[in-house]
Amino acid sequence: MAESCAAHLHELLLEGQQGSALIDGKGVRPKDIALLVTNFSQANALKDALRQRGIASVYLSDKGSVFETVEARELLIVLTAILSNGQESKLRSALATSLVDWSLEDLDTLNHDDVVYEKWGQAFRDYLAIWDKQGLLPMLREFMQDVSLAANMLSHTGGERRLTDFLHLTEKLQQKSLELDSKEGVLRYLRLAIQTPNGNSDEQKIRLETDAELVRIVTIHKSKGLEYPIVYLPFAFTPYRDQDKSALYHDAQQQLWIAIDPDEAQTEQHKEELYAAEIRLAYVALTRSKEACFIGAMEVGKGANKTRGAISEVHLSGVGALIGEGEPLEAGDLYPSIERLCGRYQHGQMQLLDLPNEPPSLPRFKMAQADLVEPRARDFTGRVERDWWVGSYSSLVVEDKEYHDESVPGLDEMARFVDPLLDETDLSDPVLEPQKSRFTFPKGAKPGTFLHDTLEGKALHDVSANPSFNDLLKTSHRKRMIDFYERQGFGEWQDVLSEWLPDIINTELMTEMSLGRLAPSACRKEMEFFIPVTGMNALQLDRISREHDKVSRIAPMIQDRPLKGMLKGFIDLLFEYQGRYYVLDYKSNYLGITWLITSQRD
């Protein structure tokens, strides 16, 4: 039946290419056709019959494991040869696989030509070196290229299926090579997977090579709710089989029961439910087509012997039950029963086609190539929004003529501007001798950014991704802190910083709360944020600030540039304390040169 179905489908596709079999004015194509089956063996029979005619198909209900394929077994042979470092017997076995696809003459060359043999022996030793240095997948890619694996596979019938399986295997083995400790472990995994394949595993399930222009083979169960232009039911008259010794059935209250050792009544109830399920499947199968449904019909049953005549089992199938109207048919009654059924309908709605005993000889099917269309770029008629951008304060000041966004973690953006209080401080007092202290620490953008980086813990990032503030004060980290000061150009200030940093970290910000008491998990340092802004004119905002704020008057001018998009910045420190969240901003502004001046301005 699989051969007869493939022959009829083949003829239909050829008529589609010739323009005599049309759907909506277009010739029938492989993707218009679905073949409904009930099990894997039926699907395999159809795939083989179609493959012989050049018709590609895909089994959409495939539960087979990729480790059950020939490619899996042959890949194990190849990997074993590579791991043996080109041992002669294993090398010859690998080169004899269909992955390499050598002819007998090519294999015989190994016996007579030492140059060829040594070439491939060295190649397999090189594969092992690549496996060592670059990994399993790069090594297999090199092997594929050397033996022209993809081209050779695709030149054969079913090559696309085989290539998909091989690439699936290489991907799976690469993943395992990252999880396992050794190459031997990878081979052990592959060997065990071949011995105990699991087709129900999503990782092992055979992948579809493509379903774009293929005939689809689908189980009736999976076809529920779907429609196909043309449907074939080649095995519609296959009777259900009851091979279980136990019985599964429902009682009068619809309670499900299972009888391990059933009596006659339980067995009969079990068979009735199997029969009902078969009829429901027949309904599903017969209602999947939109244009045409071809049903394979043949006598099914037990042949005659010396003691009895032939027995028909057609009625034990769902479609057969509909033909026989629920009654058993005598052997030989199927054909006249179908004729009577077709006679009840108008011509063309249902008809009986006699298939020849020997399928006709047809030219091998080749998918017609679509006409190549010269590509042409479409003309863009829309509007590109060019006034949306991401900006920060530093990107808006007039000084930054190229609008370069300088907003980076740890940057004190105000530190590079003139401090308005600096002019009011008398630095010429002869009583105050210039000496290194927190009050004489350098001013400006670089020192401000340095202090931010110090509190962020950058000095300790090589030993801790998220150091606590107390970690900055530990004696064990003192050398790292000093090295950091040196690298940043503040090595001469290490004594000042060693005294200053504990004061910063241990000063109470709230009752019994200081930076030193915060756990790393409660802190988020230099957290980036974006504020959506629409239609804001920074220059107008700057004018209002200058009118009412003394500091803003001496700040750099803001560009007359509307800000539409996002305003970006970084929060120096976000921390959680007693269930509440706080935002802390580090400021290194110059306020004076003594404790007295500082306290007066506080």
N, C-alpha and C positions, 0 to 999 in steps of 0.2 A: 504493500500500500504506500510506503514511503517513496518508492521509485515512481509509482503512478502519479502520486501527488506532485512530486518534483517535476515530472514531465509535463503535466498539465499547467503548472505554474510557469515553467520555462516557456511554453508556447504562448501563454498569456502575456508575459513580459515582452516577447518578441513582437507580438501584435501591438503592444503599447508603443514600441519603438517605431513600428510601421504606421502608426496612426489609426489602427482599426479597433483598438480597445482603449476607450477614453473614459476619463472621469473629469467632469467639469471642463470638457474641451481639451484636456491634457492627457497624453499617453500614460498608461499605467506604469508606475515605477515600483521598484522593490519596497520602498518605504510605505507604499499603500497597502501592503499585504501582511496579514498576521496568520500564523499557523497555531491553533490551540491544541495543547496536549495535556495529558494528565500526569506524566512522569518523565524522568530524566532519560530513560532508555528510548522512549518515543522521540524525544527531542534530538538525541544523538543520531538516530536513524535518519531523521529528516535533514539534519545538518550535513551528514555525509552525502546523502543523495543530492542535495543542492550544491554542495561543494564540487562534486564531479561535473556539474554542468556550468561551473563558473559563477554561480549565484551565491553571493555572500549573505550570511544570516547571523543573527545574534539571539542567544537564548536568554531572555530577560529574567528568567526565574532560576538561573544557574546557582546551585549551592555547592558546586565542586570546589575543592581546595586547590590553590595554585601549586601546592606541594605534591599533588597527585599527577602532575604533568610530566611528560618526557623531559621537558626543559629542566625541571628540578633535579631529576636523577642525573642528567648529563652535566649539569652545573656542578654537582657534587664530585663527579669524576674529574672535571677540569680543575676545581679548587684543590682536590687531593694531589693532583699532579704538580700544581704550582707549589703547594706546601712541601712536597717531597724534594723541591729544588731541582726539578727536571729529571727525576729518576727514570730510567729508560722504559720500563714496562708501563709505568703510570703515564709517562709522556705519550707513548704510542696509543694508550687507551683514550686519552683526552683528544688526540688528533683524529681518532676514529669516530668521534661523536658527530651527530648531525649539526651541532653548533658550529663546528669547523666546516662541515659539508665537503669533505674531500672525496674524490672518486677513489676506486680501488687502485688505479694507476698512480694517483698521487701518493697514496699510502705506501705503495710498493717502492716508491722513490726513496723512502727512508732506509730501505735495505741496501740500496746500491749507491747512493750519493751521500758521502760523508759531510759534504758542505751543507746540504739541505738539513740533514739531521742535526748538525752542530748549530746551525742557525736557529732552529726551533728550540733546541736545548738551552741555548743562551737566552732566547726570548722568554722562556718560562722562568729562568733564573732572574731575569730583569723584572718580570711580573712580581716576583716575591719581594724584590727590593722596593718596587713602587708601593706594594702593600705595606711594607715597613715604614716608608717615609711619608706617604700621602694618604694611605687608607685603602679600604677595600673597593669602594666605588670607582675612584680614579684608575685603579689597577684593572678592573673589569672593563672600563671604557677603553683602555688601551688594548686589551685583548679583543674586544669587539671590533675595533678599528683594524687591527692586524689581520684578522680572519675575515673581514668584510661581512660580519655576522648579519647586520640589518639588511644589507642588499641581497645576500643569499637567501635569507628567510622570506623576504617579500617577493622573491622570484618564484616561489612555490605556492601552490594552492594552500590556503589557510595560513599563509605566512604572517599576516597581520595579527592573527590570534596568537601565534607562537611568540612573536616579538613582544606583544603586550605582556604575555606570561613571563618571559625572560626578564624584561625590565622591572616587572613587579617583584620578581625574586631578588634582583640586584638591590632594589630599594629596601626590601625587607632585611636582607643580609647586612646592608650598610648600617641600618638602624641597630641591628643586634651587635654588630662589631663595636659600636660605641658603648654598649651596655656590658659586654663580656670582656674578660681580662685577656684572652689570648685568641690567636688564630685557630688553634685546635678547638677552642670553645665554640667558635662559629661553625666549624665543620660538624661538631657534635650536635649542635642545635639543628642544622640542616638535615643531618642523618635521622634524628629523632622525629622531625617534622614530616619527613618522607614516610617513615614507618607508621606514624599515627597522625594522619592529616585530619583536620577539622574543618569541613566545608561550611559549618554554621558560624565560624568565627569571621567577623568583619575584616580582620587583618589578612586572613588566608583566602577569603572568597574571591573567586576568579573575577577579574575586572572586565568590563566591556571594552573591546577595542574601539568601537564606534557604533552608533546606532543611527547615523544620519541617513544613509542610503542603503540600509540593509533590510532584508526580510526579517520580520520579528517572529520568533518562536516563543510563545507565552503559555504558562499553565493556565488552565481554566480558572482556577482559584484566584490567580493574580489578575486576571482580565476583568474581574468584577468592577463595574462602574466605568469601564473604558469602552471606546468605540474605535473601530478600524474600518476603512473603506471596503476592503475585501478580506473575508475570513475563510480559512480552510479548516475543516474538521476531519482530518484523514482517518482518525481512529475512533470515530463516533460510535461504532457498533461493538467496541470492545466491552465484554461483560464485566461486571464487578467481580472481584475475587474475595472470597472469605477464607483466608488462610490462618485465621486466629483460632486457637483451641478454646479461648475464653469467649465470653459473650458480653457485649456492651449494649445496654438498652435502657429505655425509660419506662417507668410504671404508669399507672393511670393518673397519678398526681404529678406527672412529669419529673419525677425524681430520677436522677441518673444512677444506674446500678451497673456493677461489673460482677459477672459470675465466672469464677476461675474454672469450675467444673460444671458447666451448664447442663440443665436437663433439656428435653426436646422442646418444651414451650419457650424456654429462654433463648435457645438457639434460633428458633423460628422468629421470635421477636427481634433478635439481633439482625437477622437477614432482611427482615422487612424494613428496618431502619436504614440499612445499607442501600437497599433498593430505592427508598425514598430520597436518600442523599444523592444517588446517581441521577434521579429524575430532576432534582433541583439543579445539579450541575449542568444537565442537558439544557435546561431553560436558560441558564447563564450563557452557555456557549452559543446557542441559537439566536441570541439577541444582541450579539456584539457587532454585527456588520451593519454598515450604512448603505452599501451599494449591492453587494452580492455575497452569498454564503455557499461554499462548495462543501458537500458532505460526502466523505468516502463511505461507500456502501459495499459490503461483501458478506457472504455467508460465514457465520462464526459458530462453532459448536464442536461436537464430537463426531468423528467419522463412523461409518457403519462397520460392524464386524460380523462374525459368524452367528452371533446370538441375537443381535438387534440391528435395527436400521440406524441411519444417521440421526443425530439429535441436534436441533438448532438451539443456540443460546443467545440469539439476537435480542430476545425480549428482556434479557438480564442487563442490557445497557439502557441508559436514559433515553437516547434517540430511538432505539429499537422498541422500547415500551410504547413510545408515541406511535410508531408505525403499526405495531400490532394491537394498538388500543388496549394495552394492559393484558392481553392474552398471549400465551406462547404461540409461536409460529412453527409450522411443520417445516422440515428441511426442504428447501427449494421454493418456499412461499414468499421469500423476501422480495424478489423482483416483481412478481405480480402485485404484491401489496403496495410497493412504491408506485407502480403504474396507476393503481386505483387512486392513491392519494394525489398524484399529480393531476389526474383527470378531474378532480374537484375544483381546480383553479384555472383561471384564464391562462391562455398560452403566454409564456414568458415569465409568469410569476413563479412557477415551479416546473422544472422539467428534468427528465432523466437522461443523463449522458452516458453512453456506453464507451468505456475506455478499452483500447486494444490490449491484447495479452502481452504484446511486446511494445514498449514505449517507442514512439517515432524517433528517428534520427534527426536531431536539430543542431544547427550551428551553435557553438559554445557562446554563452551569453557574455556580452561585454557591455559594461555600463557606458552609455553615451556621454561624452564629455560636453559640459556646458560651453556655449560660445563665450570666448574671452571678450570682455568689454573693456575698452580703453578707459582707464580711470581718469576722472577729471575732478579737480578740486572745486568744491562748492564755494560760491561767493558769500562772504560773511556780511550779513546785513544788520546784525544786532549792534548793541552798544556795549563797549567794554568799560566797566566802571573803574576809572583810574584815580579817583579821589579817595579810595578806601585804603588805609594804611595803618600800620602798627607803629606808634610813636611813644616817646618817653619825654621827660622834662628836658633832658640834655639834647634831644633831637629837635627841640623847638626854639632853642636860644639862637640869637642872630649870629653868634660866634661860629656856630657849626654850619658853614655855608653849604655843605653838601648834604645836609639833613641826615648825617650819619647817626644811627641809633647807638648811643654809648651806654645804654642802660644794661649793666652787667652785674652779677652778684658781687656784693662787697663794695661797690663804688659809692662813695659819699658824694652825691652830685653837687651839693652846696659847698663842699670843701674847697672847690677850685675857684670860688668867687671871693671877692674882697669882703672881709668881715667888717660890718659897720661900726663895731665897738672898738676896733683896733685903733682908730684915730683918737679916741678919747683917752687912751691909756698912755701915760707918760713913761716911756721906756728909757729915759735919760737920767733917772734917779741914780746918783752916784753911790747911794747907800747900798743899793741892790747889786751885788757882784754877779756878773753873768756866770752861772754854773748850771750843770746838767740837772734838770728836774722835770717833773711833769708839766711845769709852767713854761719851761723854755724848749719843750719838745717841738720839733719842726712843724710848721703849719702848711696847709695846702692839700691838694688832691691826693698826692702820693702817700703822705703820712696818714691821712684819713682812711684811705683804702687799706693801708697796712694794718691799722688798728682793727678795722672790720675783719680782715683775714685772720688776725690773731685770735679774736674772740670766736670766729667760726671754727677754729681748731685746725687750720690747714697744716700747721706744723706737725700734726700727729696723724694725718690722713694715710700715711704709709703703714701705720700699725692699727688704726681704727677708722672705720668709715664714718662713725658718728661719735666722736669723743665728747665726754661730758666737760662742763666748765672746770670741775675739780681736777680732771686729768691734766689740765694746763699747769697746775700747781705742783704736781707730783715730782718728787726728787728724781725718780727713775726716768722722767721725761725731760729733765732740765737740759741735757746736752742737745736733744732734738729742738727744743725751744731756742737755744742759743744759736744753733746752726741755721734755723729759720730766720732769726734776726739778721744774721750775717748775709744770707742769700738775698734778703730784701733791702740790704743797705743800711740797716740800723743796728749793726753790731756794737757800735760804741755806746749805744743807749741801753745795753742789756741790764746794767745795774738799776737804772731808773725803771725799766719795764718790770724787772723782778720784784720791785717794791710796789709799783703802781698796779700791776695785774691782780695781786691778792685783794687790794682795796676794792677794785671794780667788782670782783667775783663775790666777795664776802659782805659787801655793803647791803644792808637791808633795804629792799625796795618796798616791801610791805611788812607788817608785823610777822616776825619769825620767818621771813621769806627772802632769799637772795638767789643769785644765779647759781651759786655753788650747791644749793639744795635741790636743784632741778635734775631729775633723771634724764638721760638721753632720750628715752621714749616719750617724755613729755614735751620735747622741744622739736621744732621744725625751723632750721636755720636757712636763711636766704631763700625763702619760698617765693617763687615767681608768681605774679598775679597779672591779670588782664582786666581792665575796666572798659566795658563798651561805652563808646562816646559817639553821639550823633549830632552833627550840626553845631559843635562847640567852636567858638572863635577864641583861640588862646590869647590873641592880642587884646581883645575886649576885657577878658578876665585879668590880664596883666595890668591894664590901666586902672581897674578898680582896686587891685592890690596895691599899686603904687600910691594911689590917692589916700589910702587909709593905713598903710603899713610902712614903717620906717625902713625895715630891712629890704623890702621889695623895691624901694626907690633906687638903691644902688646896685641891684641885681642886673645882670645882662638883659638887654631888650629881647622880647619874644617876637618871633616872626609873625607877620600878618598872614597866617595860613590857617584855614579852617581845619579842624581835626575831626575826621570821620573814620571810625574804625575802632581801634582798641588803644588804650593808654596802658603801657606796660611798665612794670616796676618790680622791685624785690623787697620783701619784708625782712628786715635784719633778723628778727627773732619772733617767732610765734610760739607761745608756750601755754601749757595747761597747768593750773594750780587750784586745788580744792574744787574741781568740777567746773571751773570757769576758764575761759580762754582770754589771753592777753597778747597785745601787739607791742613790741618794744623796738624802738628805733635808736640806733647808736648815733651820738653826735659828738664830734671832736672839735666843735667851734671854740675859738680862743675867747676866754672870758676875763683873763687878767693874769698877773704874774705872782700873786701871793694868795695865801689862804684868806687874808682879810678882804682883799678886793673881791675875791670869788664869793665869799659869804655875803658881802654887801650887795652883790648883783644877783644873788640867788632869789 
